[in-house]
């Protein structure tokens, strides 16, 4: 991922699609080679996983999390929103 970002320094924002155990570390690797904003799109996370990762991702400079969980339950979405410093 780091090499992909290095090859595209003209991009104004990077959308990082992840969904694996070390996805926060992957975002950190991307952030190590760019100051441009990043967004995070997990491929499959539950409420607990998303709530745990969102504060760490915000500290890495992730400015947006797109569809952080796959749930139709309002209380799940409320919990994720409350746990996230990012929109």
C-alpha angles and dihedrals in degrees: 000000000000091000091049091055092046089053091055108045091149093069111108096207135014122219108205116200110198140150110163137103097269098039093123088056089050090054089048089054091052091047090052090068103038141042091198117111121270133204125204125220115179117204096214126359135149126220095268095049094047094047090052095049103040098074091048091049092049089055087055091056101260104158100188138024114204116207097341093186139021102230139120093203113110094210090057091055092045091053092050092048091050092049095049125084087190128068 
